[in-house]
Structures are given as structure tokens and as C-alpha cells.
Amino acid sequence: MSHVTTIESEERYDIPTLMRMCADEGWEFIKDRLSHRSYYPNQACRHVVRIPGADYEIGVVMEDGEWGLKWDSYGPGGLQARIGSNGGLLKQAYGMAKTRMVASSHRRRCYQRPAQQKGWTRLVIDT
């Protein structure tokens, strides 16, 4: 049974935002590396997201003209512990990076504030 799956998102992934997300989170975006580490060797991709402390990597793939993310959720690979079930923490980080980029393009300052509830993140955009 394969553990390799797609991290679904309602929003299309784009390379500049993925790179910003990696920089914000302390992850590494590796351009033009054509395979990523997983339980199965030589998983094809166009770019790679490497997360410190995880043995496996996330592959950035082009499918039907859109960027997608492939990852191996098998426990010993360490990704699920770092990006959450179904990549939930990665999706949150991507959304925050996208929000920061859009705010910046409109010359607005965007910063993070502590949230009232544990596990929540609040971004504030100056208007």
C-alpha cells in the first residue's frame, strides 16, 4: 500500500509563495531537484521542500498545468509529525505566506500576534 499522497488545497500552489513559506518556517526549498526522499526511492518531482528533522521530503510536482505537493505520510519518515495530518500545518503556513505576500504587494504591513486559543495564529494587516 502506498503512503505517497497529494496535499490537497483549495488554493492553487505557486512557486514564489512556496519559497516564502519555506523561508518563514525555516524549511528549505530546493529548486530543480527531480526526486524527493520517501519510503519509495526516486519519487519524481520538479522541486523539493525539505523540513529539518524529517527523513522524508515533499515533492513539488506539475500536474495538469498546476503545481501540487506530494508527500509520504509513513510515520518513521517524520513529515506527519511536522506538517500535521493531511498536511494541515503546511496548508496553514502556505496561507499565511500568501497573505503576507498579498499584503506586501498592496504596501501593507502584515505581522503575527498571539491568538487567544492554543493552536491558532492571528495575522494583523495594517490598513
N, C-alpha and C positions, 0 to 999 in steps of 0.2 A: 504494500500500500504506500502510495506517495505522500510525503509530508509537504511537498512543494506546492504552494498555493499563491494566489494573487491577493494583494492588499487592495481591496475594493475602496473606492472613494466616489462620492457624489460629484466631486470636482475633478476636472482633468489635471493630471500632474504636468508640471513643466520643469525644465532643467534649471532655470535661474532660481525658482523657489526651492527646489530640492537642494541646490547648493547652499542657499541661505539657511534652510532648515538644518543642514549638517553643520554649518558654521555656528549657528545659535546653540545647538545641542552638544557641541564638542565631538561630533561624528566626522568621519572622513568621506568625502565624495571623490571617487577615483574615476576620472574621465577615460573613456576609450579602453577600458579593460573588458574583454569579451567573455569572461566567465566569472562566476561567483562561487564561493565555497558553500557547500551544503552537504547533506548526508550522501547525496549522489554526486559523483565527480563531474566536473566540466559542465555546469549548468550555464547555458548560453545567455548572454546579455549584451548590452551596449556600454553600460557604466555600472559602477558598484557603489553601494553605501556600506561602509564599514563602521561598526559600532564597537567602541572599546569594551573589552571584557567578553565579547561574544566570539565563539569559534566560527559560526556561520556568518554569511554576508547577505545583503539584499541586492538582488539584480534589478537594474533599471532596463526595461525591455520596451521595444517598439512593437505594438500590436494594433493592426488595423488603423495605422496612421496616428496613434496616440501612445503616449508614454504610460507604462504601467510598472508596478513593482512586484517582483516575485521573491518569496522567502520560504525557508524551510522551518516549520514550526516545531520540529522534533526537539524535545526538551534539552538534551545534552548539548545542542548547538548554541544555546544561550540567548537566542533572539527573543523568544517569547517572554522571558523574564525582563527584558529591557524595553520592548516595544508594546507589550501587552497582548492580550488575547485578540486575535484578528487584526493586530497592528494598531489597536486603538490609541496608544500613546504616540505612535508615529503620525497617525492622522491628525491628532491634536497639535503636534509640533508643526506639521505641514500647514495647518490652518492658521496658526499663529505667525509663521513666517510669511505666508501670503498676505495676511492682514497688515503686517509691518511694511511689506513692500508696497502695497497699495496706498497706505497712509503716507509713506515717504514720497511716492510719485505725486501726491497731492500737497506736498510740502507740509505735512502734518507730523507732529512728533507722536510716537507710539511707545508706551512703556508699560511694564508689568507691575501690578500691585498685588499684594497678598489678598487672597479671597477669604470669605467668611467660612466656607466649607472646605474640609480636607479633601484634597484631590482636585480641587477646582483651580483654575488660573483665570485671572482677570487682566485684560489688556485695556488701557486707557488711551484714547486718542485725543490730543489737543485739537480744539476746533478754532 
